[in-house]
Amino acid sequence: MATRDLEQFFSPEDQTVAVPKTFLPVFPEETAILEAIPEIVAGNLRLGKTNFLSWVDFTLEHPDEIWEIGEWDQRKICHYLSFLELDGRRPVFAVEVCTYDDLMEVNDYSLIVDESELVGLRSGRLVYSRAKEWERERLVRTLNDRALLKYDEDCLDEARELIDVAIRVSGSGTAYLFNNRGLISWKMSKTDQAKEDFLESISLDRTNGDPYFNIGLIYFDESNYRRALQYLRKAVEINPVDSQFLTELGHLYLELEREEDALKLFRKAFENAPDDPQVDFHLGHYFLYKKRKPRHAVKYYYKGLKKDPDDQFALADLAVAQWVLGNRRKTLEINKILQRNARLMPYTISRLVYLNVEMGNYEKALKYYRKALTHAEPFEPEWLHYNAAVVYAMTGRAKQALDILDLAVKAGGEAVVKRAMTDKALRQLKSTSDFKRLIKLSARRRTR
Protein backbone atom coordinates (compact mmCIF):
# COMPACT_ATOMS: atom_id res chain seq x y z
CA MET A 1 0.00 0.00 0.00
CA ALA A 2 0.96 3.70 -0.28
CA THR A 3 1.68 3.99 3.46
CA ARG A 4 4.65 1.61 3.35
CA ASP A 5 6.19 3.52 0.44
CA LEU A 6 5.64 6.84 2.18
CA GLU A 7 7.36 5.63 5.33
CA GLN A 8 10.51 5.31 3.23
CA PHE A 9 9.76 8.39 1.10
CA PHE A 10 9.47 10.71 4.09
CA SER A 11 12.10 8.96 6.25
CA PRO A 12 14.41 11.56 7.88
CA GLU A 13 17.43 9.26 7.35
CA ASP A 14 17.14 9.63 3.57
CA GLN A 15 17.57 13.25 2.47
CA THR A 16 18.83 12.47 -1.07
CA VAL A 17 15.51 11.60 -2.73
CA ALA A 18 14.51 14.06 -5.49
CA VAL A 19 11.07 15.21 -4.42
CA PRO A 20 8.82 16.73 -7.14
CA LYS A 21 7.46 20.18 -6.47
CA THR A 22 4.43 20.03 -4.14
CA PHE A 23 1.37 22.21 -4.57
CA LEU A 24 0.10 21.46 -1.07
CA PRO A 25 0.38 23.93 1.81
CA VAL A 26 2.80 23.18 4.63
CA PHE A 27 1.52 20.67 7.21
CA PRO A 28 0.11 22.64 10.18
CA GLU A 29 1.68 22.82 13.62
CA GLU A 30 0.30 20.87 16.57
CA THR A 31 -1.60 23.86 17.96
CA ALA A 32 -3.45 24.39 14.67
CA ILE A 33 -4.21 20.67 14.40
CA LEU A 34 -5.73 20.49 17.89
CA GLU A 35 -7.75 23.63 17.25
CA ALA A 36 -9.15 22.21 13.99
CA ILE A 37 -9.67 18.68 15.35
CA PRO A 38 -10.18 19.06 19.13
CA GLU A 39 -11.16 15.40 19.57
CA ILE A 40 -7.60 14.32 18.76
CA VAL A 41 -5.58 13.75 21.94
CA ALA A 42 -1.84 14.03 21.48
CA GLY A 43 -0.89 12.77 24.93
CA ASN A 44 2.82 12.95 25.72
CA LEU A 45 3.79 12.67 22.02
CA ARG A 46 4.29 15.65 19.80
CA LEU A 47 1.56 15.66 17.12
CA GLY A 48 2.96 16.08 13.62
CA LYS A 49 2.84 15.00 10.01
CA THR A 50 3.97 11.39 10.50
CA ASN A 51 1.05 10.75 12.86
CA PHE A 52 -1.28 11.12 9.86
CA LEU A 53 0.55 8.76 7.53
CA SER A 54 -2.15 6.06 7.90
CA TRP A 55 -4.75 8.53 6.56
CA VAL A 56 -3.16 8.46 3.11
CA ASP A 57 -4.43 5.01 2.08
CA PHE A 58 -7.98 5.74 3.22
CA THR A 59 -8.07 9.03 1.30
CA LEU A 60 -6.78 7.42 -1.90
CA GLU A 61 -9.32 4.59 -1.64
CA HIS A 62 -12.30 6.70 -0.48
CA PRO A 63 -11.87 10.27 -1.71
CA ASP A 64 -14.68 12.80 -1.38
CA GLU A 65 -13.25 14.82 -4.26
CA ILE A 66 -10.46 14.53 -6.81
CA TRP A 67 -9.09 17.70 -8.43
CA GLU A 68 -6.73 17.84 -11.37
CA ILE A 69 -4.67 21.00 -10.83
CA GLY A 70 -2.08 20.96 -13.61
CA GLU A 71 1.20 19.39 -14.70
CA TRP A 72 4.77 19.35 -13.44
CA ASP A 73 7.66 17.89 -15.43
CA GLN A 74 5.18 16.16 -17.83
CA ARG A 75 3.36 14.63 -14.87
CA LYS A 76 -0.31 15.26 -14.12
CA ILE A 77 -0.88 16.51 -10.58
CA CYS A 78 -4.09 15.57 -8.74
CA HIS A 79 -5.34 16.26 -5.23
CA TYR A 80 -7.39 13.65 -3.40
CA LEU A 81 -9.48 15.27 -0.67
CA SER A 82 -11.17 13.66 2.32
CA PHE A 83 -13.53 15.89 4.32
CA LEU A 84 -13.66 15.43 8.07
CA GLU A 85 -17.00 17.26 8.21
CA LEU A 86 -20.17 16.62 6.18
CA ASP A 87 -20.49 20.22 4.94
CA GLY A 88 -17.38 20.07 2.72
CA ARG A 89 -15.47 22.61 4.81
CA ARG A 90 -12.17 22.42 6.63
CA PRO A 91 -10.48 20.50 8.10
CA VAL A 92 -9.64 18.41 5.05
CA PHE A 93 -7.00 15.75 4.55
CA ALA A 94 -5.32 16.11 1.15
CA VAL A 95 -3.05 13.73 -0.75
CA GLU A 96 -1.16 14.94 -3.81
CA VAL A 97 -0.36 12.39 -6.50
CA CYS A 98 1.57 12.47 -9.78
CA THR A 99 0.30 10.37 -12.66
CA TYR A 100 2.15 9.42 -15.83
CA ASP A 101 2.13 6.42 -18.18
CA ASP A 102 -0.83 4.90 -16.27
CA LEU A 103 1.22 4.97 -13.05
CA MET A 104 0.43 6.92 -9.91
CA GLU A 105 2.86 8.05 -7.20
CA VAL A 106 2.16 9.86 -3.96
CA ASN A 107 3.99 13.18 -3.93
CA ASP A 108 2.90 14.67 -0.62
CA TYR A 109 0.06 14.94 1.88
CA SER A 110 -1.21 17.59 4.25
CA LEU A 111 -3.96 18.55 6.65
CA ILE A 112 -5.83 21.65 5.51
CA VAL A 113 -7.07 23.77 8.39
CA ASP A 114 -7.31 27.14 6.64
CA GLU A 115 -10.35 27.91 4.44
CA SER A 116 -8.33 29.96 1.93
CA GLU A 117 -5.91 27.09 1.43
CA LEU A 118 -8.84 24.77 0.72
CA VAL A 119 -10.19 27.19 -1.90
CA GLY A 120 -6.81 27.09 -3.61
CA LEU A 121 -6.76 23.29 -3.69
CA ARG A 122 -10.21 23.23 -5.30
CA SER A 123 -9.39 25.69 -8.09
CA GLY A 124 -8.52 23.10 -10.75
CA ARG A 125 -10.73 20.69 -12.73
CA LEU A 126 -13.08 18.55 -10.65
CA VAL A 127 -12.54 14.94 -11.77
CA TYR A 128 -14.66 13.21 -9.14
CA SER A 129 -17.15 14.24 -6.47
CA ARG A 130 -18.66 11.74 -4.08
CA ALA A 131 -21.59 14.10 -3.43
CA LYS A 132 -22.33 14.38 -7.16
CA GLU A 133 -22.00 10.61 -7.55
CA TRP A 134 -24.54 10.13 -4.77
CA GLU A 135 -26.83 12.66 -6.44
CA ARG A 136 -26.50 10.81 -9.75
CA GLU A 137 -27.09 7.47 -8.07
CA ARG A 138 -30.26 8.81 -6.43
CA LEU A 139 -31.49 9.95 -9.84
CA VAL A 140 -30.66 6.57 -11.39
CA ARG A 141 -32.47 4.74 -8.58
CA THR A 142 -35.51 6.98 -8.97
CA LEU A 143 -35.64 6.38 -12.73
CA ASN A 144 -35.24 2.63 -12.16
CA ASP A 145 -38.06 2.57 -9.58
CA ARG A 146 -40.36 4.49 -11.93
CA ALA A 147 -39.51 2.10 -14.77
CA LEU A 148 -40.40 -0.92 -12.63
CA LEU A 149 -43.67 0.74 -11.61
CA LYS A 150 -44.57 1.22 -15.27
CA TYR A 151 -43.51 -2.39 -15.89
CA ASP A 152 -45.99 -3.58 -13.26
CA GLU A 153 -48.68 -1.41 -14.84
CA ASP A 154 -47.92 -2.90 -18.30
CA CYS A 155 -46.94 0.56 -19.61
CA LEU A 156 -43.96 -1.04 -21.26
CA ASP A 157 -42.95 1.71 -23.71
CA GLU A 158 -42.74 4.19 -20.83
CA ALA A 159 -40.87 1.64 -18.71
CA ARG A 160 -38.34 1.08 -21.49
CA GLU A 161 -37.83 4.82 -22.01
CA LEU A 162 -37.21 5.39 -18.28
CA ILE A 163 -34.76 2.51 -17.93
CA ASP A 164 -32.85 3.67 -21.03
CA VAL A 165 -32.45 7.12 -19.46
CA ALA A 166 -31.27 5.50 -16.20
CA ILE A 167 -28.60 3.54 -18.09
CA ARG A 168 -27.40 6.69 -19.91
CA VAL A 169 -27.27 8.73 -16.70
CA SER A 170 -25.39 5.98 -14.88
CA GLY A 171 -22.50 6.32 -17.32
CA SER A 172 -20.99 2.92 -17.97
CA GLY A 173 -24.19 1.22 -16.83
CA THR A 174 -24.98 -0.85 -13.78
CA ALA A 175 -25.70 -4.57 -13.70
CA TYR A 176 -29.12 -4.28 -12.07
CA LEU A 177 -30.25 -1.74 -14.69
CA PHE A 178 -29.48 -4.10 -17.58
CA ASN A 179 -31.20 -6.94 -15.74
CA ASN A 180 -34.31 -4.80 -15.32
CA ARG A 181 -34.22 -3.67 -18.94
CA GLY A 182 -34.03 -7.34 -19.87
CA LEU A 183 -37.22 -7.99 -17.90
CA ILE A 184 -38.97 -5.12 -19.67
CA SER A 185 -37.78 -6.28 -23.11
CA TRP A 186 -38.89 -9.82 -22.31
CA LYS A 187 -42.37 -8.64 -21.35
CA MET A 188 -42.45 -6.69 -24.62
CA SER A 189 -41.76 -10.02 -26.42
CA LYS A 190 -38.34 -8.75 -27.51
CA THR A 191 -36.56 -11.88 -26.34
CA ASP A 192 -33.36 -11.33 -28.34
CA GLN A 193 -32.93 -7.89 -26.77
CA ALA A 194 -33.75 -9.37 -23.36
CA LYS A 195 -31.03 -11.99 -23.77
CA GLU A 196 -28.50 -9.29 -24.70
CA ASP A 197 -29.44 -7.26 -21.61
CA PHE A 198 -29.19 -10.24 -19.26
CA LEU A 199 -25.79 -11.17 -20.71
CA GLU A 200 -24.60 -7.57 -20.29
CA SER A 201 -25.79 -7.65 -16.68
CA ILE A 202 -23.85 -10.88 -16.13
CA SER A 203 -20.69 -9.36 -17.63
CA LEU A 204 -20.93 -6.45 -15.17
CA ASP A 205 -21.67 -8.58 -12.09
CA ARG A 206 -21.11 -12.34 -12.10
CA THR A 207 -22.11 -12.68 -8.44
CA ASN A 208 -25.82 -11.96 -8.98
CA GLY A 209 -27.98 -14.95 -9.84
CA ASP A 210 -30.97 -12.99 -11.20
CA PRO A 211 -29.82 -12.45 -14.82
CA TYR A 212 -28.67 -16.09 -15.04
CA PHE A 213 -32.10 -17.14 -13.81
CA ASN A 214 -33.97 -14.85 -16.20
CA ILE A 215 -32.10 -15.85 -19.33
CA GLY A 216 -32.44 -19.48 -18.23
CA LEU A 217 -36.23 -19.06 -18.13
CA ILE A 218 -36.24 -17.64 -21.66
CA TYR A 219 -34.38 -20.68 -22.94
CA PHE A 220 -36.73 -22.90 -20.92
CA ASP A 221 -39.74 -21.26 -22.62
CA GLU A 222 -38.04 -21.84 -25.98
CA SER A 223 -37.54 -25.54 -25.08
CA ASN A 224 -33.79 -25.06 -25.38
CA TYR A 225 -33.24 -27.24 -22.33
CA ARG A 226 -29.46 -27.46 -22.69
CA ARG A 227 -29.02 -23.69 -22.46
CA ALA A 228 -31.74 -23.40 -19.82
CA LEU A 229 -29.95 -25.99 -17.68
CA GLN A 230 -26.66 -24.12 -18.04
CA TYR A 231 -28.05 -20.81 -16.75
CA LEU A 232 -30.48 -22.13 -14.13
CA ARG A 233 -27.74 -24.30 -12.60
CA LYS A 234 -25.48 -21.26 -12.41
CA ALA A 235 -28.22 -19.25 -10.68
CA VAL A 236 -28.61 -21.99 -8.06
CA GLU A 237 -24.83 -22.22 -7.69
CA ILE A 238 -24.68 -18.49 -6.91
CA ASN A 239 -27.65 -18.54 -4.55
CA PRO A 240 -28.39 -22.10 -3.42
CA VAL A 241 -31.13 -21.06 -0.96
CA ASP A 242 -33.34 -19.06 -3.33
CA SER A 243 -36.58 -21.04 -3.51
CA GLN A 244 -37.53 -19.61 -6.90
CA PHE A 245 -34.21 -20.63 -8.42
CA LEU A 246 -34.54 -24.11 -6.92
CA THR A 247 -38.13 -24.70 -8.04
CA GLU A 248 -37.54 -23.59 -11.64
CA LEU A 249 -34.47 -25.80 -11.93
CA GLY A 250 -36.55 -28.58 -10.40
CA HIS A 251 -39.28 -27.94 -12.98
CA LEU A 252 -36.67 -28.24 -15.74
CA TYR A 253 -35.48 -31.55 -14.27
CA LEU A 254 -39.08 -32.78 -14.40
CA GLU A 255 -39.24 -31.91 -18.10
CA LEU A 256 -36.01 -33.86 -18.57
CA GLU A 257 -37.54 -36.89 -16.77
CA ARG A 258 -35.08 -36.46 -13.89
CA GLU A 259 -37.71 -36.80 -11.20
CA GLU A 260 -35.37 -37.70 -8.33
CA ASP A 261 -33.16 -34.66 -9.00
CA ALA A 262 -36.26 -32.48 -9.17
CA LEU A 263 -37.68 -33.77 -5.90
CA LYS A 264 -34.37 -33.11 -4.12
CA LEU A 265 -34.52 -29.49 -5.23
CA PHE A 266 -38.18 -29.17 -4.29
CA ARG A 267 -37.45 -30.52 -0.80
CA LYS A 268 -34.61 -28.04 -0.43
CA ALA A 269 -36.83 -25.18 -1.64
CA PHE A 270 -39.52 -26.18 0.86
CA GLU A 271 -36.97 -26.26 3.70
CA ASN A 272 -35.75 -22.76 2.80
CA ALA A 273 -39.18 -21.25 2.13
CA PRO A 274 -42.03 -23.43 3.46
CA ASP A 275 -44.60 -20.73 2.62
CA ASP A 276 -43.62 -20.55 -1.05
CA PRO A 277 -46.41 -22.25 -3.08
CA GLN A 278 -44.38 -22.63 -6.27
CA VAL A 279 -43.11 -26.10 -5.35
CA ASP A 280 -46.71 -27.30 -5.09
CA PHE A 281 -47.72 -25.59 -8.33
CA HIS A 282 -44.80 -27.08 -10.26
CA LEU A 283 -45.63 -30.56 -8.98
CA GLY A 284 -49.28 -30.03 -9.90
CA HIS A 285 -48.29 -29.02 -13.42
CA TYR A 286 -45.97 -32.03 -13.68
CA PHE A 287 -48.61 -34.56 -12.65
CA LEU A 288 -51.34 -32.95 -14.80
CA TYR A 289 -49.52 -32.54 -18.09
CA LYS A 290 -46.52 -34.84 -17.91
CA LYS A 291 -47.74 -37.82 -15.94
CA ARG A 292 -51.44 -37.49 -16.83
CA LYS A 293 -52.42 -38.02 -13.19
CA PRO A 294 -55.00 -35.29 -12.50
CA ARG A 295 -55.84 -36.53 -8.97
CA HIS A 296 -52.24 -36.04 -7.89
CA ALA A 297 -52.25 -32.66 -9.61
CA VAL A 298 -55.40 -31.52 -7.78
CA LYS A 299 -53.83 -32.40 -4.43
CA TYR A 300 -50.77 -30.24 -5.09
CA TYR A 301 -52.74 -27.34 -6.57
CA TYR A 302 -55.01 -27.15 -3.51
CA LYS A 303 -51.99 -27.35 -1.24
CA GLY A 304 -50.33 -24.43 -3.02
CA LEU A 305 -53.51 -22.36 -3.28
CA LYS A 306 -53.87 -22.43 0.51
CA LYS A 307 -50.64 -20.41 0.56
CA ASP A 308 -51.50 -18.19 -2.43
CA PRO A 309 -55.22 -18.34 -3.26
CA ASP A 310 -54.99 -15.73 -6.04
CA ASP A 311 -52.46 -17.41 -8.32
CA GLN A 312 -54.34 -17.41 -11.64
CA PHE A 313 -51.96 -19.88 -13.32
CA ALA A 314 -52.60 -22.49 -10.64
CA LEU A 315 -56.35 -21.79 -10.65
CA ALA A 316 -56.51 -22.23 -14.43
CA ASP A 317 -54.67 -25.56 -14.28
CA LEU A 318 -56.78 -26.71 -11.31
CA ALA A 319 -59.90 -26.02 -13.41
CA VAL A 320 -58.44 -28.17 -16.21
CA ALA A 321 -57.62 -30.97 -13.77
CA GLN A 322 -61.14 -30.89 -12.29
CA TRP A 323 -62.64 -31.00 -15.79
CA VAL A 324 -60.51 -34.01 -16.74
CA LEU A 325 -61.74 -35.74 -13.57
CA GLY A 326 -65.36 -35.00 -14.54
CA ASN A 327 -65.97 -32.45 -11.77
CA ARG A 328 -67.99 -29.97 -13.85
CA ARG A 329 -69.37 -28.05 -10.88
CA LYS A 330 -65.92 -27.38 -9.42
CA THR A 331 -64.64 -26.41 -12.86
CA LEU A 332 -67.43 -23.87 -13.24
CA GLU A 333 -66.71 -22.43 -9.77
CA ILE A 334 -63.03 -21.89 -10.63
CA ASN A 335 -64.00 -20.53 -14.04
CA LYS A 336 -66.14 -17.84 -12.36
CA ILE A 337 -63.28 -16.88 -10.04
CA LEU A 338 -60.93 -16.42 -13.01
CA GLN A 339 -63.46 -14.37 -14.98
CA ARG A 340 -63.55 -11.80 -12.16
CA ASN A 341 -59.83 -11.08 -12.71
CA ALA A 342 -59.39 -7.86 -14.70
CA ARG A 343 -55.82 -8.68 -15.75
CA LEU A 344 -55.75 -12.18 -17.14
CA MET A 345 -52.36 -13.42 -18.34
CA PRO A 346 -51.86 -15.15 -21.74
CA TYR A 347 -51.44 -18.56 -20.09
CA THR A 348 -54.71 -18.21 -18.18
CA ILE A 349 -56.59 -17.02 -21.26
CA SER A 350 -55.41 -20.05 -23.25
CA ARG A 351 -56.78 -22.34 -20.54
CA LEU A 352 -60.10 -20.47 -20.50
CA VAL A 353 -60.40 -20.91 -24.28
CA TYR A 354 -59.86 -24.65 -23.87
CA LEU A 355 -62.27 -25.00 -20.94
CA ASN A 356 -65.08 -23.08 -22.60
CA VAL A 357 -64.71 -25.16 -25.76
CA GLU A 358 -64.90 -28.32 -23.65
CA MET A 359 -67.96 -27.04 -21.77
CA GLY A 360 -69.74 -26.03 -24.97
CA ASN A 361 -69.62 -22.28 -24.21
CA TYR A 362 -68.55 -21.53 -27.76
CA GLU A 363 -69.14 -17.78 -27.94
CA LYS A 364 -67.35 -17.28 -24.64
CA ALA A 365 -64.46 -19.38 -25.96
CA LEU A 366 -64.25 -17.12 -29.03
CA LYS A 367 -64.33 -14.04 -26.80
CA TYR A 368 -61.26 -15.29 -24.91
CA TYR A 369 -59.63 -16.33 -28.20
CA ARG A 370 -59.93 -12.78 -29.55
CA LYS A 371 -58.63 -11.41 -26.23
CA ALA A 372 -55.63 -13.74 -26.47
CA LEU A 373 -54.78 -12.37 -29.93
CA THR A 374 -54.50 -8.84 -28.51
CA HIS A 375 -51.35 -9.91 -26.63
CA ALA A 376 -48.00 -9.45 -28.32
CA GLU A 377 -47.09 -13.04 -27.52
CA PRO A 378 -50.10 -15.35 -26.94
CA PHE A 379 -49.44 -18.58 -25.09
CA GLU A 380 -49.30 -21.62 -27.42
CA PRO A 381 -50.90 -19.86 -30.40
CA GLU A 382 -51.21 -23.14 -32.33
CA TRP A 383 -53.69 -24.52 -29.77
CA LEU A 384 -55.52 -21.21 -29.44
CA HIS A 385 -56.14 -21.29 -33.20
CA TYR A 386 -56.99 -24.97 -33.08
CA ASN A 387 -59.63 -24.54 -30.37
CA ALA A 388 -61.15 -21.60 -32.26
CA ALA A 389 -61.27 -23.77 -35.40
CA VAL A 390 -63.12 -26.44 -33.41
CA VAL A 391 -65.67 -23.82 -32.27
CA TYR A 392 -66.26 -22.66 -35.84
CA ALA A 393 -66.59 -26.28 -37.01
CA MET A 394 -69.03 -27.17 -34.24
CA THR A 395 -71.18 -24.12 -35.01
CA GLY A 396 -71.38 -24.78 -38.77
CA ARG A 397 -68.92 -22.10 -39.90
CA ALA A 398 -66.74 -24.30 -42.09
CA LYS A 399 -64.88 -21.56 -43.96
CA GLN A 400 -63.82 -19.78 -40.75
CA ALA A 401 -62.86 -23.16 -39.29
CA LEU A 402 -60.57 -23.96 -42.23
CA ASP A 403 -59.00 -20.50 -42.24
CA ILE A 404 -58.20 -20.67 -38.52
CA LEU A 405 -57.09 -24.30 -38.74
CA ASP A 406 -54.59 -23.23 -41.41
CA LEU A 407 -53.13 -20.74 -38.89
CA ALA A 408 -52.94 -23.52 -36.29
CA VAL A 409 -51.10 -25.84 -38.68
CA LYS A 410 -48.66 -23.08 -39.66
CA ALA A 411 -47.93 -22.39 -35.98
CA GLY A 412 -47.85 -25.96 -34.69
CA GLY A 413 -47.02 -28.13 -37.67
CA GLU A 414 -47.28 -31.90 -37.48
CA ALA A 415 -48.60 -32.00 -33.90
CA VAL A 416 -51.67 -30.02 -34.96
CA VAL A 417 -52.21 -32.16 -38.07
CA LYS A 418 -52.13 -35.38 -36.01
CA ARG A 419 -54.65 -33.94 -33.58
CA ALA A 420 -56.94 -32.76 -36.39
CA MET A 421 -56.89 -36.14 -38.13
CA THR A 422 -58.24 -37.90 -35.03
CA ASP A 423 -60.50 -35.19 -33.59
CA LYS A 424 -64.18 -36.17 -33.82
CA ALA A 425 -65.17 -32.52 -33.52
CA LEU A 426 -63.76 -31.99 -37.03
CA ARG A 427 -65.25 -35.09 -38.66
CA GLN A 428 -67.58 -33.12 -40.99
CA LEU A 429 -64.74 -30.82 -41.95
CA LYS A 430 -62.42 -33.72 -42.76
CA SER A 431 -64.68 -34.92 -45.58
CA THR A 432 -64.27 -31.66 -47.51
CA SER A 433 -61.78 -31.14 -50.33
CA ASP A 434 -60.54 -27.93 -48.68
CA PHE A 435 -59.52 -29.85 -45.54
CA LYS A 436 -57.65 -32.45 -47.60
CA ARG A 437 -55.91 -29.68 -49.54
CA LEU A 438 -54.84 -28.04 -46.27
CA ILE A 439 -53.33 -31.31 -45.03
CA LYS A 440 -51.45 -31.79 -48.31
CA LEU A 441 -50.06 -28.27 -48.14
CA SER A 442 -48.86 -28.83 -44.57
CA ALA A 443 -47.11 -32.03 -45.71
CA ARG A 444 -45.30 -30.08 -48.45
CA ARG A 445 -44.14 -27.48 -45.90
CA ARG A 446 -42.62 -30.26 -43.77
CA THR A 447 -40.70 -31.80 -46.69
CA ARG A 448 -39.13 -28.57 -47.98
Helices and strands as residue ranges (DSSP letters): H 2-9, H 30-36, G 49-52, H 55-61, E 65-72, E 75-83, E 92-100, E 103-112, H 115-121, E 125-129, H 130-152, H 156-169, H 175-187, H 191-204, H 210-221, H 225-238, H 243-255, H 259-272, H 278-285, I 286-290, H 294-307, H 312-324, H 328-339, H 346-358, H 362-373, H 381-394, H 398-412, H 414-422, G 424-426, H 427-430, H 433-447
